[in-house]
Every structure is written in structure tokens, then in C-alpha cells.
Amino acid sequence: MLQMLAFSSFSPKYHPYVQHSRCVKTYRPPVTHIHGVLNRNQGKKYAIKCSENSFYPTNKITERNDVVCKPLNNNNRVTAVTLQDGYASKSEDEDGSPKNVFLKNLNALYRFIYPYACFGVLIATTSNSLLPVEKLADLTPTFFIGLLKPLVPLLLMHIYGVAVNQVADVEIDKVNKPYMPLASGEFSMETGIAITWISALMSLASAIMLQSPPLVLGVIAWLFISTAYSAQLPFLRWKGNSFLAAVCMVFMCGLLPQVPFFFHVQKYLLGRPMEFTKPLMFASAFMTCLSVAIAFVKDLHDVEGDREHGIQTLSVMLGKEKVFWLSVYMLTTAYGAAVLVGASSSFLLSKLVTIIGHATLLLFVWHRARNVDLSNNESIFSFYMFIWQLYYAEYLLIHFVR
């Protein structure tokens, strides 16, 4: 079938919906950002097959759901090429070099591990590991080397947590998060299961090698809670219960990245007796509130898939609006308590930074909350990522709690 395409002064450099893939130019719907990665609305996608060094200069894409246009020569004649799953068919000159395959898999792995959450646990652990430091003489090269070693089991246990969740929820993710590697088919189920087992075994082995009971117990607790949250096994699958799901988030975001690593540094790096300090107690209590808020807001944009698969989250039972404002009030309570803790400090610098810092962040919370559109998943996710930014910021402020 031959068709004609009208020419115009079109430049792909300035067109937001044309994706370049060597010589295949694909027209796609607008891009949205979900979970830190690009997501495109499902719908029609068109592509124009061009010569390797040129772009077919048109802004009138043929409105067909199953074809793309491929120029045959220098005139205006084109032919139809079938699309597969909404994308242009692979051509004989598509670049499938080992380098590109490696980069593609690396990108998929990056999205698979939820980088914003990975960054969060790294910040949490590093910050809490510095809380036992009492004087500058503690900051020796040996201390910093010892500080870096626990990050290995930490990263591995985080990977296990997100991997077991995605393996167990692959069917739900096809509705809620179809862009994720397992749901989209970029990773096979065998790959997902392999990542799950390898990360679990290596995290436990690396913790045992460090000969630190707090770290070993922390890793075991993380592996158990991650499994209990996601695995479809008797008495488990706690994500289906709002209370148990919140408890899991409290441990995984609020306690386990903090307490075991704090005691590891205090006892096995600095050689001091293990004891709870005021900054550690404050951080544990504050992060517990913040983690519950994260758990509630996390489910807001997953309501459709959760309801379809019988997952009774609080958002499914009570509705988005009630759960959203419950989360905002929890954040308000946490920041209000933090201001009172700062006011009780006997150190002027601690008092000023703690009060001003938390009061400012509370104002940001209410400013952002008033502008959230609960009918728009992108708006909800933007607020969710904002809470993660609050999470990061708190690990700076906790060092001023004295």
C-alpha cells in the first residue's frame, strides 16, 4: 500500500513527541514521570522509517493504529510497516550490539531497584552511623572504612525487598506500573527470581562476614519483613492488611536502616557500650511517623490495580481523599513534635536549627498538600516523591537534636 505524506518545515530537535532510535523515528503520546522513570500513556504510537542520516520532514503522521511509514527512495512514496505492540518493528539495521544490550539491561536494573528508595536507605544508614560520634578524634580513616563496609549488606537487602515485591506483584504491576521491568517483559520472571535469591543470600553472607550481631539481626529482620510483606504464603502477604503494611514500612523505612547500624558503629567501630541516645530515639520516633505517611501515600496511585486484585489497602477501603489527609495530619503531628523537641534543647544552635528547620518543612507540606489533584496519579506521585525529599532532609536535621 502506497501513501503520500505532506512535507513541512519540521525539525525533530524541537518536537517533544518524536523519539530518535537511529533511523526509526517514533511518534508517541506525552511523557509522564512515574516512580522516577518515564511512563507513556497507552494508545496509538506511530513511527517513520528514514535513511540513516536523515529525518523524514513531516508533521503529519499517518493516523493508523498498526502501520508506520517507510520511505522507499527520494520521492514522496512510502509503504506501510507493521507495528508490534504499539512500536515499530525491528529493522535489519537496528543496533543490537552487546554494548547497547548491556546499557539497556543496566537501565532496567536501575529502575528495578527503585533508585529513590535506595538513595533514601543509603542516606539513612550513613547519617545514623554518624550519630554515635562524640568528638573529632573519632573520625579516623579506620572509622570511615568501617562505615562503608555495612553499606554492602544494606544495598543487597534493599534490592531483595524490592525484588521480592515485584516478583510477587507482577500481575498487579501490569495494571499499576506497566513500565517496570518485570511487568513490561524487559526482565523475565526467571531473572527476577534470580535477583531475589542472590541478593538475599549475599546480604546475609556479607553481614556475617562483618562479625557484627546488630547487623546480622538487622539483615535477618529485613529479609523476614520484606518476605512477609509481599510473598503469597500462608499467614504472610501482609500488604493486604493496612495495619500490617504500615508496620512493615515502619520497620523497613523507620527502624531497620537506623538502629542496627547505629549500634554497630557505637559498639564495634567506636568500642563504646550500646545505649539509646536522644538523637536516636528522636530519629526512630520521627521516622516511624514519616514511614507510615509514606506507606499510605504510596498506595494512593495503586488503587485501581489493588482493587482489581483484592488488595484491601486503606486507600481502597476509605478512599483516596481520607487517606491523603490522614497522611498530611500525621506529618503535621511529627513536625509539631519535632519543634517541641527543639524548643526543649539547652543548646542555642540546636534550638534554632531544629525549630526553624522543622517549621519551614511543615509549611512546605501544607503548601504542597493544597495543590495535589487526587484524580491525577502524576500529581499524587509528585507529592509521594516530595515526602521522600522530606525523608532525606530529616537525616540532616537529626544531627542538631541535642
Buried (B, 14 or more C-beta within 10 A) or exposed (E): EEEEBEEEEBEBEEEEBBBEEEBBBBBBEEEBEBBBBEBBEEEBBBBBBBEEEEBBBBBEBBEBEEBBBBBEEEEBBBBBBEBEEBBBBEBEEBEEEEEEEEEEBEEBBBBBBBEBBBBBBBBBBBBBBBBBBEEEEBEEEEBEEBBEBBBBBBBBBBBBBBBBBBBBBBEBBBBBBBBBBBBBEBBEEEBBBEBBEBBBEBBBEBBEEBEBBBBBBBBBBBBEBBBBBBBEEEEBBBBBBBEBBBBBBBBBBBBBBBBBBBBBBBBBBBEEEEEEBEBBEBBBBBBBBBBBBBBBBBBBBBBEBBBEEEBBBBBBEBEBEEBBEBBBEBBBEBBEBBBEBBEEBEEEEBBEBBBEBBBEBBEBBEEBBEEBEBEEBEBBBBBBBBBBBBBBBBBEBBBBBB
